[in-house]
């Protein structure tokens, strides 16, 4: 999900990431191409080169455009590199009508996917650095979770069409792996949580979130309370104030944390988002279902 930033580390080689990438998709796993629309297609990265191009896109969006502060290693290689990349699956959107100088199509969108069974034997979940993810997992011992992160879309492709295509890919991946709930961080721009207080209040509603799905921020982090004493925004006003990705989650029926964590290094205000798959709104599920995969996306 947007706002899932990470430690930037130098990598002398791709090492295990390259080996893992080349082994995907495994026999019996999800198909490599998950959905398409016109010249765009969403698929799993299967080579180290494709993962590198997703990292280049992330660097462009997060650091060159978004104003996050990159470390020396990231500036040198021009990529957003995080240790979690080694163990995650990488969902990419490519535009087959735009080729790079070396031939392959341009990567214009990306998501990083971390399944629970992979997280538990590696580094854990990335969003656990800000929120109490462990308590959420403990309350649902029979469910399978998927963490979404590092979402970004290239300038010129930031439309409903591309976001819906990404979600069709996520839905196909989650369905294949039997995922029961998805979660991650989503960000508002800027470090002034009060500037987004009314929108955050709209997102979590007048009532407290169901205790089964509530996730609070870690007490050790700079936490901002999203409560607002002002009147709640009307839906139209709230939608205008939401970043596109948060708007998409809201339309899918996601549950948002009341707490917000300020990430000053990346210049964002982060919310925790939970999306139980059985609660995805039916009118949006129609876009992601496999039988509709070749149908045009909604305008």
DAGICOR-V417649 format. One record per residue. BURIAL is + if it has 16 or more other ideal C-beta (glycine too) atoms within 10 Angstrom, else -. Layout:
BURIAL ; BURIAL
This chain:
+ ; + ; + ; + ; + ; + ; - ; + ; - ; - ; + ; - ; - ; + ; - ; - ; + ; + ; - ; + ; + ; - ; - ; - ; - ; - ; - ; - ; - ; + ; - ; - ; - ; + ; + ; + ; + ; - ; - ; + ; + ; + ; + ; + ; + ; + ; - ; + ; - ; + ; + ; + ; + ; + ; + ; + ; + ; + ; + ; + ; + ; + ; + ; - ; - ; + ; - ; + ; - ; + ; - ; - ; - ; + ; - ; - ; + ; - ; + ; + ; + ; + ; - ; + ; + ; + ; + ; + ; + ; + ; + ; + ; + ; + ; + ; - ; - ; - ; - ; - ; - ; - ; - ; - ; + ; + ; + ; + ; + ; + ; + ; + ; + ; + ; + ; + ; - ; + ; + ; - ; - ; - ; + ; + ; + ; + ; + ; + ; + ; + ; + ; + ; + ; - ; - ; + ; + ; - ; - ; - ; - ; - ; - ; - ; + ; + ; + ; + ; + ; + ; + ; + ; + ; + ; - ; - ; + ; + ; - ; - ; + ; + ; + ; + ; + ; + ; + ; + ; + ; + ; + ; + ; + ; + ; - ; - ; + ; - ; + ; - ; + ; + ; + ; + ; + ; + ; + ; + ; + ; - ; + ; - ; + ; - ; - ; + ; + ; + ; + ; + ; + ; + ; + ; + ; - ; - ; - ; - ; - ; - ; - ; - ; + ; + ; + ; - ; + ; - ; - ; - ; - ; - ; + ; + ; - ; + ; - ; + ; - ; - ; - ; - ; + ; - ; - ; - ; - ; + ; - ; - ; + ; + ; + ; - ; + ; + ; + ; + ; + ; + ; - ; + ; - ; + ; + ; + ; + ; + ; + ; + ; + ; + ; + ; - ; - ; + ; + ; + ; + ; + ; + ; + ; + ; + ; + ; + ; + ; - ; - ; + ; - ; - ; - ; + ; - ; - ; + ; + ; - ; - ; - ; - ; + ; - ; - ; - ; + ; - ; -
